[in-house]
């Protein structure tokens, strides 16, 4: 309405993130296409948040090659580093996932708790799968601290999923079962179907 196209494109991109999280992927793609067109016209040649978000959208249904290509277009953006970590983990490149998550965390101050929580989730899962349990436990301690300081079902779910991965790596299958069950319930309660489905697979 006010003709502020840059802000409009950013808002479309943010709304697309909500749609991605809630599983409304076709609608999310429409928003990201619209935002991308705006960014191309007003900031040609500059890496855009919409491209990174579209790469995330491609990762979720397993379109990994397309996701990697899109992330390469916005290389150096913080969200691209985090997204590439999640992509590497999904492709089974666990070492690369851990390295990218660690790289992201080194560049993200403690006050950015929401961003750190997303990266810690990847780091814990990757380190646990690699058998690097001391590092996984350290990441889990921080994630649990974030969830305690800013309690939400989403953060509690991520902490539960991380705890399940660590318990499983330690051979505590009964503990892992309870933690993954909690993660499924919490992710479902806060409307994150993709994350809930992933926790079900872990369970």
VENWORA-V28294 format. One line per field, one symbol per residue. burial: b if it has 9 or more other C-alpha atoms within 8 Angstrom, else e. Layout:
BEGIN
burial: ???
END
This chain:
BEGIN
burial: eeeeebebbbebbebbbebbbbbbbebbbebbbbbbebbbeeeeeeebbbbbbbbbbbbeeebbebbbbbbeebeeeeebbbbbbbbbbeeebbebbbbbbbbbbeebeeeeeeebbebbbbbbbbbbbeebbebbbebbebbbebbeeebebbbbbbbbbbbbbbbbbeebeebbbbbbbbbbbbbbeeebbbbbbebbeee
END
